[in-house]
Amino acid sequence: MDIIKELLKDVPLPRMVKIRQTFNADEILDVSAALSTALVDSGQLKQIKPGMNIAIAAGSRGVAQIATLVRTTVAEVKKQGANPFVVPAMGSHGGATAAGQAEVLAHLGITEEYVGCPIVSSMEVVEITRLPNGMPVYIDKNAYQADGIIVINRIKPHTAFRGTNESGLVKMITIGLGKQKGAESCHAYGFKHMHSLIPAMAQEMLKLAPIMFGIATVENAYDHVAKVIVAGAAELIETDRQLLTEAKAAMPRIEFSPIDVLVIEEIGKDISGDGMDPNITGRYPTPYPTGGPEVSKMVVLDLTEKTGGNANGVGTADFTTRRLVDKTDFQSLYANGITSTVVRPNAIPMTLDCDLDAIRAAVKTSNALDLSKVRLVRIKNTLQLGEIMISEAMLPDALSLANVTICSEPFEMQFDEQGNLKQV
């Protein structure tokens, strides 16, 4: 690699400035109380009669206070004299095994002891119909045999397609409750058709399965619950659509575009299913979504500990480090692509010895007209966007933004003896 270091040794690195981005922080402080009120006010609980068996569908990640939401729902169902139980609604997550999906719920705090009802995890499904194109529609067998189903999920933009319904109650009903077979069936048609397949599947599920209502949340830019809505089966799809607009408006973002170089310190499945949220980076795993900043070159430096070596998403970057590649569990990484049929995020980008080399390579290849004035943004990950760092050349942009505060004087990026970035 000596020739690479020779090529990069004179590449200038900009001085950086720490800034604070402020977003709308509307938040429900007592989520349990808010949900209880919403359930009573909606009138949906009146459907539940004493002795009924009620399945409560809970997903695998990305929902703030999910254990609290499930526990409160269980308590309200019990007040009606019914018998609630929780089913994992997470497609093929958890290794596509019953034990693995129960373990995912437990990791999220959803245990029998905490929520107050049984966890009934099974990969067994029932095919309830087929779409006109021949695609089978599956549903968890235990949920289908219940007297009623309640679905809980957060509404948010999807990372691989755009549509009127993306990631929320509708997707939970179709792919989540469809388990591994449902997820595999839907993904086989590709994300190009997901925007139409998911609502079509949901309409059939709502007609043929005992779905009573859905509980939807919208989160603010800091991943705290800002809104809780209870939607009956008849209005579930339309409510999901309306809340998606609110969810998109509430998302955090990088306030700058274009960006010559985006440096991301860490990615992981605990940050996003895609390792880093493409809605934040503007780098998507498929050609169907749009949005986010215009980024010339992107660098990913490391993996989070909680991701367990799963580097899904790294392939959307241009450069990475030997440190990240050495930590990668390729079995876990490749399983993502094989299941989803989207393999670009599983590729390994150009790999450099250390952070310093990776960042220099990104600057050199950024096509910036003046490398000494490169527009470089450094973030810890795509969840933590309150405080980020920008290069000195971007200060005029920052000063023009009402929701941006300058928090430091310009400073040089510092690297240790191995060439890895020091924390500021």
Order of alpha helices (4+ residues) and beta strands (2+ residues): alpha-beta-alpha-beta-alpha-beta-alpha-alpha-beta-beta-alpha-beta-alpha-alpha-beta-beta-alpha-beta-alpha-beta-beta-alpha-alpha-beta-alpha-beta-beta-alpha-beta
